[in-house]
Amino acid sequence: MTISLQHKHFVKSCSPFIKWVGGKRGLVSRLLPLFPSEFENYHEPFLGGGAVFFELYNRGLLKDKKVFLSDINDELINAYLQVKENPTKLISELKKHKQEHSKDFYYLTRSLDREANFKKISPIKRAARFIYLNKTCFNGLYRVNSNGYFNVPMGSYKNPNIADEEVIFNASEALQNATIKCQSFTNVLKDAKSGDFVYFDPPYYPLSKTASFTAYSKDGFFEAEQIKLFEVSRELSARGCKVAQSNSDTEFINNLYKDFDINIVMMNRFINSKSDGRGKIKEVLVRNNKW
């Protein structure tokens, strides 16, 4: 039995408070029918923009369930924690960024992570920096160099929505019952139990050698990490978890998960410097069962 799009129990509409390349905001309505309608707790180890989490919350499918959200990106997780715990203070900081926004201010703010005392900056100010850069950088892309420094150039937005109060307050409400941690996806094995639903949205295996957007952390996410993710998925399956994963429709992924249920999903591709390189592209949703 899978999720019905006619689910009756809708609550306040919550949505991602950041843009995220590879995020599922535009795809979630096509993924929901492939998800289980009944499960115990929910785990999302590659949190990113959290579009799937927010949609499941909107539909009442996380009511009275434990939710475990995590990501290896510590600045992202700090932003989620501040949205959850200190939305009013965060919005106040974001309004300051909105007032100061300019090319000079963008690059000054971007350069802060090069400073030796960056981690000593208050969590609220770091979260405001993260969201400000996300709202004003090129295409909302998160990319770091080999030193872990954010290096995306400024975008060309005329009036970026830097301090979106309604979105942040709604997201804060949705996150109140979630456990949010900065950790590797392998840690899902510590918390996931039989009957739980685990959704993986990792950095995709590249369609070509030049198409990789895996510079999401300074350590990257390559073939070895994809194989480790497969091993984690297999372990979760063995203990009775319901597992789904989004990834690229490539020979490597299809061979790796040949014993799983593989579904083709069409996704719009926007991140390309040439307009003719954008359009619809095949993705896969891998499941350990048809439910």
LUMFI-28501 format. One line per field, with one value per residue (C-alpha): x, y, z; residue number from 1. Coordinates in pm, 1 decimal, always signed. Each point is the difference from the previous one (the first is absolute). Layout:
c1	c(X|...)
c2	c(Y|...)
c3	c(Z|...)
num	c(NUM|...)
//
This chain:
c1	c(+0.0|+146.8|-72.8|-318.7|+24.3|-357.1|+108.2|-262.4|+209.7|+178.0|+147.0|+168.3|+200.7|+372.9|+273.5|+381.2|+154.8|+298.3|+50.2|+191.6|+147.9|-136.7|-276.2|-330.7|-241.7|-97.3|+1.3|-160.4|-352.2|+136.5|+192.7|-285.8|-196.1|+313.9|+45.8|-157.4|-323.5|+59.2|+324.5|+126.5|+264.6|+152.9|+369.4|+151.1|+382.3|+77.3|-221.6|+89.9|-304.2|-228.2|-278.0|-103.5|-7.9|-210.3|-246.7|-43.9|-58.1|-252.9|-196.8|-15.8|+203.0|+252.8|-257.1|+92.0|+316.4|+363.8|+190.0|+378.3|+154.4|+371.8|+268.1|+379.9|-7.8|+44.0|-99.0|-322.2|-82.2|+75.7|-247.3|-268.9|+65.2|-31.0|-320.8|-135.5|+114.8|+45.3|-212.9|-69.4|+367.7|+93.9|-250.6|+136.4|+351.7|-123.7|-168.5|+338.9|+151.0|-282.1|+70.5|+373.2|-29.5|+238.4|+279.5|+262.5|-205.2|-57.6|+369.6|+91.4|-259.2|+114.0|+361.0|-79.6|+61.9|+364.6|+49.4|+161.9|-275.1|-292.0|-135.9|+2.3|-258.9|-335.8|-224.3|-269.1|+239.6|+142.3|-351.2|-92.0|+317.2|-82.7|-357.3|+104.9|+263.8|-247.2|-257.3|+247.0|+260.6|-10.8|-292.4|-6.9|+296.5|+189.0|+359.2|+325.0|+362.4|+258.4|+48.3|-371.3|-52.1|-325.3|+93.9|-320.5|-17.2|-280.6|-318.3|-181.6|-326.9|-170.9|-190.9|+94.6|-236.3|+265.5|-222.3|-312.3|-174.7|-299.0|+213.7|+243.3|-270.6|-190.4|+319.0|+81.9|-338.5|+51.2|+345.0|-105.2|-24.2|+299.6|+340.6|+254.1|+364.6|+316.3|+125.3|+79.3|-282.8|+145.6|-126.2|-355.0|+89.9|+7.9|-358.9|-203.3|-218.4|-226.4|-298.2|+174.1|+14.6|+341.3|+25.9|+345.3|+66.2|+380.1|+221.4|-81.3|+238.8|+113.1|-144.3|+344.9|+348.4|-67.0|-354.6|+73.8|-141.8|+142.5|+219.0|-260.8|+262.6|+377.8|+17.0|-235.4|-240.8|+130.6|-21.6|+125.7|-260.9|-274.8|+99.8|-0.8|-349.1|-110.4|+138.4|-187.1|-320.4|+43.3|+53.1|-310.7|-199.9|+120.2|-127.7|-344.1|+21.6|-177.6|+271.6|-24.3|+278.3|+14.5|+299.3|+106.2|-116.1|+344.8|+136.5|+200.5|-304.0|-227.8|+255.0|+67.7|-370.3|-98.8|-170.3|-207.8|-313.9|+114.0|-246.1|+69.0|-103.3|+24.5|+162.7|+52.8|+368.0|+75.4|+368.5|+181.8|+186.0|-156.5|-377.2|-3.6|+156.4|-308.4|-325.0|-139.8|+234.9|-54.5|+62.2|-61.1|-181.2|+137.3|-214.3|+65.0|-364.1|-305.5|-206.7)
c2	c(+0.0|+336.0|+360.9|+146.6|+351.9|+46.9|-39.1|+178.4|+125.8|+314.7|+241.4|+340.6|+15.6|-13.8|+21.6|+8.8|+320.5|-34.5|-80.0|-320.3|-134.4|-350.7|+76.3|-180.5|+292.4|-42.4|-378.4|-89.0|-41.0|-273.1|-170.6|-17.7|-272.3|-215.1|+43.5|-224.6|+135.2|-175.9|+6.5|+52.0|+273.7|+208.8|+49.6|+237.1|-19.0|+230.2|+285.4|+280.2|+221.6|-248.7|+11.7|-361.8|+44.8|+317.0|-160.3|-308.1|+236.3|+204.8|-313.8|-104.8|-313.0|+76.9|+61.3|-178.1|-141.9|+52.0|+185.7|-19.3|+258.3|+18.7|+113.4|+14.5|+373.4|+166.9|+348.5|-139.5|-185.8|+308.0|+194.6|-264.8|+7.9|+379.3|-7.3|-256.0|+165.5|+373.0|+107.0|+353.7|+81.3|-156.1|+214.2|+309.4|-85.6|-71.7|+340.7|+157.6|-197.2|+112.1|+364.6|-41.9|-210.1|+108.1|-154.6|+112.0|-125.3|-336.7|-68.9|+130.8|-234.3|-288.9|+46.5|-44.5|-376.2|+74.0|+156.0|-206.4|+89.8|-80.0|-278.5|+239.8|+219.3|-48.6|-276.0|+260.3|+217.6|-303.7|-118.6|+346.2|+2.0|-343.2|+91.8|+340.5|-156.7|-269.3|+263.1|+221.8|-233.3|-138.0|-244.8|-77.2|-229.4|-129.0|-73.9|+6.2|-28.9|-249.8|+211.4|-6.7|+367.2|+106.3|+127.8|+63.2|+341.8|+246.4|-47.2|+273.1|+17.1|+339.0|-45.0|-325.3|-106.0|-13.5|+23.7|-205.8|+13.1|-220.5|-278.6|+2.2|+0.7|-280.1|-202.6|+53.4|-143.2|-305.1|-65.8|+6.3|-378.2|-81.3|-116.7|+191.6|-105.9|+67.7|-347.3|-245.8|-194.2|-319.7|+110.5|-80.3|-355.8|+110.9|+121.9|-175.1|-290.4|-249.3|+173.8|+339.3|+186.8|+121.7|+235.2|+60.6|+292.0|-13.9|+197.2|-179.1|-228.2|+219.3|-55.7|+79.4|+79.9|+372.7|+2.5|-50.5|+237.4|-204.1|+280.8|+26.1|-55.1|+20.4|-381.3|-54.0|-287.0|-243.8|-366.4|-135.1|+204.2|-119.8|-360.1|+69.2|+145.7|-317.8|-207.2|+215.5|-36.0|-376.9|-9.2|+211.9|-232.6|-301.8|+147.8|+71.1|+370.5|+151.7|+159.6|+235.5|+184.3|+259.0|-15.2|+35.9|-241.1|-141.4|-345.8|+9.4|+73.5|-241.3|-281.3|+75.6|-18.5|-272.2|-200.6|+302.3|+146.2|+274.5|+264.8|+262.1|+353.5|+300.3|+308.4|+351.9|+92.2|+369.1|+12.5|+40.2|+297.2|-64.1|+17.5|-298.7|-207.5|+47.7|-191.0|-330.9|-273.3|-352.3|-76.5|-317.1|-61.0|-321.6|-187.5|-314.8|-101.4|+95.8|+41.0)
c3	c(+0.0|-101.6|+89.0|-145.6|-138.1|+123.0|+362.6|+212.3|+288.8|-119.2|+255.6|-31.2|-322.5|+68.2|-260.1|-19.3|+134.0|-234.5|-366.5|-64.2|-321.6|-41.8|+249.8|-43.8|+16.8|-366.7|+11.1|+331.6|-143.0|-231.4|+280.1|+252.1|-182.6|+16.2|+376.0|+265.8|+150.0|+329.7|+193.7|+352.5|+26.8|-281.0|-81.8|-257.4|+15.2|-298.4|+113.5|-243.1|-53.5|+176.3|-261.8|+59.8|+377.6|-25.3|-241.5|+218.6|+292.3|-199.5|-77.6|+364.1|-69.1|+275.3|+271.5|+325.5|-159.3|+89.8|-272.0|-47.0|-234.4|-67.4|-240.9|-5.3|-77.9|+339.1|-121.1|-144.8|+321.0|+209.4|-215.2|+61.0|+373.0|+12.0|-205.6|+244.8|+323.3|-69.8|-298.6|+128.9|+61.5|-332.2|-190.9|+174.8|-120.7|-351.7|-15.2|+74.4|-288.5|-226.9|+81.5|-62.7|-315.5|-276.5|-202.6|+251.7|+294.5|-171.3|-53.1|+344.8|+152.9|-218.6|+114.0|+369.5|-8.5|-91.7|+342.7|+275.8|+247.8|-233.3|+220.8|+294.7|-171.1|+171.7|-142.9|-81.0|-203.1|-180.4|-86.8|-130.7|-211.1|-139.5|-96.0|-137.4|-225.4|-109.3|-99.7|-185.6|-154.1|-353.4|-36.0|+373.1|-58.4|+302.7|-94.3|+195.5|-106.0|+126.6|+313.4|+75.4|-88.8|-164.6|-347.3|-199.3|-169.9|+60.8|-202.4|-192.4|+194.2|+4.2|+325.7|+177.7|+281.1|+269.2|+311.1|-73.9|+337.3|-82.2|-148.5|+292.6|+268.2|-174.2|-42.9|+367.3|+97.3|-222.7|+150.3|+366.1|+36.1|-219.1|+119.3|-211.2|-12.0|-198.3|-86.6|-276.8|-163.9|+149.2|+343.1|-109.7|+98.2|+364.7|+5.0|-271.9|+111.2|-172.4|-156.6|-25.0|-331.7|-116.7|-298.2|-149.8|-236.3|-37.1|-237.9|-325.9|-181.0|-294.7|-346.5|-141.0|+129.8|-38.1|+140.8|+368.1|+262.7|+286.9|+138.9|+273.2|+265.6|-28.5|+10.5|-296.9|-66.6|-254.6|-101.7|+332.2|+188.0|-236.2|+70.7|+374.4|-35.1|-177.4|+287.7|+252.9|-205.1|-5.3|+377.9|+58.8|-224.4|+195.3|+326.3|-148.8|-84.5|-299.8|-212.9|-298.7|-178.1|-277.5|-234.1|-362.0|-268.5|-74.9|-72.7|+323.2|+222.0|-186.0|+30.8|+365.3|+89.7|-246.9|+275.5|+112.2|-158.6|-240.9|-123.4|-267.5|+95.3|-233.5|+150.8|-131.5|-25.3|+50.0|+89.4|-328.3|-141.9|-341.5|-38.3|-236.8|+279.1|+214.4|-22.2|+121.9|+110.4|+131.9|+364.6|+195.4|+323.6|+144.8|+251.5|+200.0|-47.5|-206.1|+319.3)
num	c(1|2|3|4|5|6|7|8|9|10|11|12|13|14|15|16|17|18|19|20|21|22|23|24|25|26|27|28|29|30|31|32|33|34|35|36|37|38|39|40|41|42|43|44|45|46|47|48|49|50|51|52|53|54|55|56|57|58|59|60|61|62|63|64|65|66|67|68|69|70|71|72|73|74|75|76|77|78|79|80|81|82|83|84|85|86|87|88|89|90|91|92|93|94|95|96|97|98|99|100|101|102|103|104|105|106|107|108|109|110|111|112|113|114|115|116|117|118|119|120|121|122|123|124|125|126|127|128|129|130|131|132|133|134|135|136|137|138|139|140|141|142|143|144|145|146|147|148|149|150|151|152|153|154|155|156|157|158|159|160|161|162|163|164|165|166|167|168|169|170|171|172|173|174|175|176|177|178|179|180|181|182|183|184|185|186|187|188|189|190|191|192|193|194|195|196|197|198|199|200|201|202|203|204|205|206|207|208|209|210|211|212|213|214|215|216|217|218|219|220|221|222|223|224|225|226|227|228|229|230|231|232|233|234|235|236|237|238|239|240|241|242|243|244|245|246|247|248|249|250|251|252|253|254|255|256|257|258|259|260|261|262|263|264|265|266|267|268|269|270|271|272|273|274|275|276|277|278|279|280|281|282|283|284|285|286|287|288|289|290|291)
//
